Amino acid sequence: MKQRVITAVIALILFIPIVLAGGIWIDLLTCLFAAVGISEIFIMKKQIIVSWDFVLALLATLTITVPNAFFKFLPAFLNKYDIFYIFVMLMLVRTVLSKNKETFDDAGVYTLAALYIGTGFHYMAAIRNVDDGYGLAILCYVFVVVWSTDIGAYMIGRKIGKHKLWPVISPNKTWEGSIGAVICALICSAIYVYLVPTGRNNILMIALALVFSIIGQMGDLVESAYKRFYGVKDSGKILPGHGGILDRFDSMLFVLPVVAFLGIL
């Protein structure tokens, strides 16, 4: 527990100023997170990261992660997803050149991981840098919903949890913890939007906290599913006591895109 607290404090000391600064700083940070995230997928698959496959998967991931404006130099008939698909095709070509040492299944995993990780971290920066002046408030709202969900699930599940939520995937999660997590997110989001102007309807933001809390829990379960499939406890070791980047941002990677899809940013 001591190690977890020390890591959390150090991480927040580094993370908070970058979130507050926004702009290119959070763009660079999210690209770093995305790069570490895709490397964790390779490590979980027991694939080496000093390889052309990793380079292609990394470039595909970063293509999705970077701001859309990064590709303004492209001709009008091209966009970032065209560039992304070029890297996908190159990963498929690798299956031929490697004589199926790198398989179609591998290329599929890397493509899906690039979309999953890249899209999530792209919207972390995009929401922060939204130009209506409320980007920071909206991003912090998402943090409040997700973190209060995690804390509520842990504390309430530990105290009164009896009925397993999905034991095949995550044996420690309970229905009581899940419901308690949603209630905790609703309470914390209500306090937050009361204290911090978000430029959005407060009642709507509180109601959406219920949706985002459930989606965040699904993101957590998704990560539990693929970690169980690969037979690992944590996605990585970059954060002592906490695991990897994907362990810390599993819920965010699901919630942030939905915030954008619903037009909240």
C-alpha positions in Angstrom: 0.0 0.0 0.0 2.9 2.4 0.8 4.4 1.8 -2.6 1.0 2.4 -4.3 0.6 5.7 -2.4 4.1 6.9 -3.2 3.7 6.1 -6.9 0.3 7.8 -7.0 1.6 11.0 -5.4 4.6 11.2 -7.8 2.4 10.4 -10.8 -0.1 13.1 -9.8 2.7 15.7 -9.3 3.8 15.1 -12.8 0.4 14.6 -14.4 -1.6 17.5 -12.9 0.6 20.4 -14.3 0.5 18.9 -17.8 -3.3 18.6 -17.6 -3.6 22.2 -16.4 -1.2 23.4 -19.1 -3.0 21.5 -21.9 -2.0 22.3 -25.5 1.0 20.5 -26.9 2.0 19.2 -23.5 -1.0 17.0 -23.1 -0.7 16.0 -26.8 2.8 14.8 -26.1 1.8 13.1 -22.8 -1.1 11.2 -24.4 1.3 10.1 -27.3 3.7 8.8 -24.6 0.9 6.9 -22.8 -0.3 5.4 -26.1 3.2 4.3 -27.0 3.6 2.6 -23.6 0.1 1.1 -23.9 0.8 -0.6 -27.3 4.1 -1.9 -25.9 2.2 -3.5 -23.0 0.0 -5.3 -25.5 3.2 -6.7 -27.2 4.7 -7.7 -23.8 1.5 -9.4 -22.7 1.5 -11.4 -26.0 5.2 -12.2 -25.3 6.2 -10.5 -28.5 9.5 -8.5 -28.7 9.2 -4.8 -29.1 12.4 -4.5 -31.0 10.8 -5.5 -34.3 9.2 -4.1 -37.4 5.8 -5.4 -36.2 6.1 -3.1 -33.1 7.2 -0.2 -35.2 4.2 -0.5 -37.5 1.8 -1.0 -34.6 3.3 2.0 -32.8 3.0 4.2 -35.8 -0.6 3.1 -36.3 -1.4 3.8 -32.7 0.2 7.3 -32.8 -1.6 8.1 -36.1 -4.8 7.7 -34.2 -3.6 9.4 -31.1 -2.2 12.7 -32.4 -4.5 15.7 -32.9 -6.3 15.8 -36.2 -4.6 19.1 -37.0 -1.3 17.2 -37.2 -2.3 15.9 -40.6 -3.4 19.3 -42.1 -0.4 19.0 -44.6 -2.2 16.0 -46.3 -4.0 16.5 -49.6 -7.8 17.1 -49.2 -8.6 13.6 -50.3 -6.6 12.0 -47.5 -7.1 11.9 -43.7 -5.5 10.3 -40.7 -7.5 7.1 -41.0 -6.1 6.6 -44.6 -2.6 6.8 -43.1 -3.7 4.4 -40.4 -4.9 1.9 -43.0 -1.6 2.1 -44.8 0.1 0.8 -41.6 -2.6 -1.9 -41.3 -1.8 -3.0 -44.8 1.9 -3.0 -44.0 1.2 -5.2 -41.0 -0.6 -7.6 -43.3 2.3 -7.6 -45.7 4.5 -8.6 -42.8 2.6 -11.9 -42.6 3.8 -12.7 -46.1 7.4 -11.4 -45.6 7.7 -13.2 -42.3 6.3 -16.4 -43.9 3.5 -16.4 -41.3 5.9 -16.1 -38.3 3.8 -13.0 -37.8 0.2 -14.1 -38.4 -3.0 -12.6 -39.6 -4.2 -13.0 -36.0 -1.3 -11.0 -34.8 -2.0 -8.2 -37.3 -5.6 -8.2 -36.1 -4.6 -7.8 -32.4 -2.3 -4.9 -33.2 -4.9 -3.2 -35.4 -7.6 -3.5 -32.7 -5.1 -2.4 -30.0 -4.1 0.6 -32.0 -7.7 1.7 -32.4 -8.6 1.0 -28.8 -5.6 2.7 -27.3 -5.1 5.4 -29.8 -8.7 6.6 -29.8 -8.9 6.7 -26.0 -5.8 8.8 -25.6 -6.6 11.0 -28.6 -9.8 12.1 -26.9 -8.0 12.7 -23.6 -6.1 15.5 -25.3 -8.9 16.5 -27.6 -11.3 17.1 -24.7 -8.7 19.0 -22.7 -7.9 21.2 -25.7 -11.5 22.0 -26.8 -11.6 25.6 -27.7 -14.8 26.7 -25.9 -12.9 27.3 -22.6 -14.4 24.4 -20.7 -12.1 21.6 -21.9 -10.2 21.3 -18.6 -13.5 21.3 -16.6 -15.0 18.5 -18.8 -11.8 16.4 -18.6 -11.7 16.7 -14.9 -15.4 15.8 -14.7 -14.5 12.5 -16.5 -11.6 11.9 -14.1 -14.1 12.5 -11.1 -16.6 10.0 -12.6 -14.1 7.3 -13.4 -12.0 7.7 -10.2 -15.0 7.8 -7.9 -16.4 4.7 -9.7 -13.1 2.9 -9.0 -13.0 4.0 -5.4 -16.7 3.3 -4.8 -16.5 -0.2 -6.3 -13.4 -1.1 -4.2 -14.7 0.3 -0.9 -18.3 -0.8 -1.1 -17.4 -4.2 -2.7 -14.9 -4.8 0.0 -17.4 -3.9 2.8 -20.6 -5.6 1.7 -19.9 -7.3 -1.6 -21.3 -10.9 -1.7 -22.7 -11.5 -5.2 -20.1 -12.0 -7.9 -20.5 -9.7 -10.9 -18.5 -11.7 -13.5 -16.3 -14.3 -11.7 -15.0 -15.9 -14.9 -13.4 -12.6 -15.9 -12.8 -10.8 -12.6 -13.5 -12.9 -9.5 -13.2 -10.0 -7.0 -15.9 -7.7 -8.5 -19.4 -7.8 -7.0 -22.8 -6.5 -7.9 -22.8 -4.6 -4.6 -19.6 -2.9 -5.5 -20.7 -2.1 -9.0 -24.0 -0.5 -7.9 -22.2 1.3 -5.1 -19.7 2.6 -7.7 -22.5 4.1 -9.8 -24.0 5.8 -6.7 -20.6 7.1 -5.7 -20.1 8.5 -9.2 -23.5 10.2 -9.2 -22.8 11.9 -5.8 -19.3 13.0 -6.7 -20.3 14.3 -10.2 -23.2 16.2 -8.6 -20.8 17.9 -6.2 -18.3 18.6 -9.0 -20.8 20.2 -11.5 -22.2 22.3 -8.6 -18.7 23.7 -7.8 -17.1 23.8 -11.3 -18.8 25.4 -14.3 -18.7 23.0 -17.3 -20.7 25.0 -19.8 -23.2 22.1 -20.0 -26.5 21.4 -18.3 -25.8 20.2 -14.8 -28.7 17.8 -14.7 -27.6 16.2 -17.9 -24.0 15.9 -16.7 -25.2 14.2 -13.5 -27.4 11.8 -15.5 -24.5 11.0 -17.8 -22.3 10.2 -14.9 -24.5 7.0 -14.5 -23.8 6.1 -18.1 -20.1 6.9 -17.9 -19.8 4.9 -14.7 -21.2 1.8 -16.2 -19.1 2.2 -19.4 -16.0 2.7 -17.3 -16.7 -0.5 -15.4 -17.1 -2.3 -18.7 -13.7 -0.9 -19.8 -12.3 -2.3 -16.6 -13.8 -5.7 -17.3 -12.5 -5.7 -20.9 -9.0 -5.2 -19.6 -9.5 -8.0 -17.1 -10.7 -10.2 -19.9 -7.6 -9.8 -22.1 -5.2 -9.9 -19.2 -6.8 -13.2 -18.1 -6.6 -14.4 -21.7 -2.8 -13.6 -21.8 -2.3 -15.0 -18.3 -0.9 -11.8 -16.7 -1.9 -10.0 -13.5 -0.9 -6.5 -14.7 -0.6 -5.1 -18.1 2.9 -3.7 -17.2 5.2 -2.6 -14.5 5.8 1.0 -15.3 3.8 2.2 -12.2 5.1 0.3 -9.1 2.2 -0.9 -7.1 -0.3 0.0 -9.8 0.8 -2.0 -12.8 0.9 -0.6 -16.3 -0.6 2.3 -18.2 -3.5 0.2 -19.4 -4.2 -0.8 -15.8 -4.6 2.8 -14.8 -6.5 4.0 -17.9 -8.6 1.0 -18.8 -11.9 2.8 -17.9 -10.8 6.1 -19.4 -10.1 4.4 -22.8 -13.8 3.5 -22.9 -15.3 6.6 -21.4 -13.4 9.3 -23.1 -14.5 8.4 -26.7 -18.1 8.1 -25.6 -17.9 11.6 -24.0 -16.9 12.8 -27.5 -19.4 10.7 -29.4 -22.2 12.2 -27.3 -21.1 15.7 -28.2 -20.1 16.6 -24.6 -16.7 18.0 -25.7 
